[in-house]
Amino acid sequence: MNIENQVKEAFSEADAGAIADVPAAIREAREQYREMKAAYYALPRNEGGKRYDQMRAIKSLFNKQFINDFDWGEAEHIARFIKNLEKNHEARNERIVAKFKKAGIENIDAANFRAVYGEAFQGLWYIDGFKVKIEIILAGGYNIQRLHQRVLVNVKKAA
């Protein structure tokens, strides 16, 4: 099995779990969005400050992509989100594989690797004379629209 498939296999359980969680999460978010929009439209037009605050709250919780996908309907919204999530998983795997290849690692044993989304994760392995550290962290900040997970990979020659 090549390194690309090995990395894909290492994350397969977590990726499948993340995808399985999408429909319920989208339904819940759509309901919250619907309620917040109803509250916005219920405010009289002469309550400009309150309407502005309500719209700002909506935009702080829901990114532009979510708002655009909302109009496609629930089933299509879920499908579009899953498609985007799968692209993110592929991009993550490609970044990890690129770091491994750069270090000359062509084979990994991921039997003890178990990533769990929604939780911070840190793993440390010694592979072919390299120290490989993979971390899944929660990221976000003042200019990041929402909390999300990042996968950090560090490959160094073992001392």
C-alpha positions in Angstrom: 0.0 0.0 0.0 1.4 3.4 -0.9 1.9 6.3 1.5 -1.2 8.1 0.2 -3.4 5.2 0.9 -1.8 4.6 4.3 -2.5 8.2 5.4 -6.0 8.0 4.1 -6.5 4.8 6.0 -5.1 6.4 9.2 -7.8 9.1 9.1 -10.6 7.0 7.6 -12.5 6.3 10.8 -12.4 9.9 12.0 -13.4 11.2 8.5 -16.3 8.8 8.3 -17.5 9.9 11.7 -17.2 13.5 10.8 -19.3 12.9 7.6 -21.9 10.9 9.5 -22.4 13.8 11.9 -23.1 16.3 9.1 -26.8 15.8 8.5 -27.8 16.3 12.2 -25.4 19.3 12.5 -26.8 21.0 9.3 -30.4 20.4 10.4 -29.7 22.0 13.8 -27.8 24.9 12.3 -30.6 25.5 9.7 -33.2 25.6 12.5 -31.1 28.1 14.5 -30.6 30.2 11.3 -34.3 30.1 10.5 -35.2 31.3 14.1 -32.6 34.1 14.0 -33.8 35.3 10.6 -37.4 35.2 11.9 -36.4 37.3 14.9 -34.7 39.8 12.5 -37.7 40.2 10.3 -40.0 40.5 13.4 -38.2 43.7 14.4 -39.9 46.9 13.2 -38.0 48.7 10.5 -37.7 51.8 12.8 -35.7 49.7 15.2 -32.6 50.0 13.0 -30.0 49.5 15.8 -31.7 46.3 17.0 -32.1 45.0 13.4 -28.4 45.7 12.8 -27.3 43.9 15.9 -29.5 40.9 15.0 -28.0 40.7 11.5 -24.5 41.1 12.9 -25.3 38.1 15.2 -26.4 36.0 12.3 -23.4 36.8 10.3 -21.1 36.1 13.2 -22.5 32.6 13.6 -23.1 31.6 10.0 -20.5 32.1 7.2 -21.4 33.2 3.7 -21.2 29.7 2.3 -23.8 28.5 4.9 -26.1 31.3 4.1 -25.8 30.6 0.3 -26.3 26.9 0.8 -29.3 27.4 3.0 -31.3 28.5 -0.1 -30.6 25.2 -1.9 -32.8 23.3 0.6 -31.8 20.8 3.3 -30.8 17.8 1.2 -28.7 19.8 -1.2 -27.2 21.8 1.7 -26.0 18.6 3.4 -24.7 17.2 0.1 -22.7 20.4 -0.6 -21.3 20.5 2.9 -20.2 16.9 2.7 -18.5 17.5 -0.7 -16.6 20.4 0.8 -15.6 18.4 3.8 -14.3 15.5 1.6 -12.2 18.1 -0.3 -10.8 19.3 3.0 -10.0 15.8 4.1 -8.2 15.1 0.7 -6.2 18.4 1.0 -5.2 17.5 4.6 -4.0 14.1 3.5 -2.0 15.6 0.6 -0.3 18.0 3.0 0.7 15.2 5.3 1.9 13.0 2.5 3.9 15.9 1.1 5.7 16.3 4.4 6.3 12.5 4.7 7.7 12.4 1.1 9.9 15.4 1.7 11.4 13.6 4.7 11.8 10.4 2.7 9.1 8.4 4.6 7.4 5.9 2.3 5.7 3.6 4.7 3.9 4.2 8.0 2.2 1.9 10.5 -0.9 3.7 11.6 -2.2 0.9 13.7 -1.9 3.0 16.9 -3.1 6.2 15.3 -6.7 7.2 16.1 -7.8 10.7 15.4 -11.0 11.9 17.0 -12.6 15.0 15.6 -14.2 17.3 18.1 -11.3 16.7 20.5 -7.8 17.8 20.6 -5.4 15.1 19.6 -1.7 14.7 19.6 0.3 11.7 18.4 4.1 11.1 18.3 5.7 8.3 16.3 9.2 7.4 15.2 9.1 6.3 11.6 12.2 5.4 9.6 14.5 7.5 11.8 12.1 10.5 11.9 10.1 11.9 14.7 6.6 12.5 13.4 4.2 14.6 15.5 0.6 15.1 14.3 -1.7 17.4 16.3 -5.4 18.1 15.7 -6.2 21.4 17.4 -9.1 23.7 17.7 -8.3 27.0 15.9 -10.0 30.3 15.7 -9.3 33.9 16.6 -10.6 37.4 16.3 -10.3 37.4 12.5 -11.4 33.8 12.0 -15.1 33.5 11.3 -15.6 30.4 13.4 -13.9 27.7 15.5 -12.5 24.9 13.3 -10.0 22.1 13.5 -6.5 22.2 12.1 -4.2 19.3 11.5 -0.5 20.2 12.2 2.2 17.9 11.0 5.9 18.1 12.1 8.5 15.8 10.7 12.0 16.0 12.1 15.1 13.8 11.9 15.2 11.7 15.2 18.1 12.6 17.4 
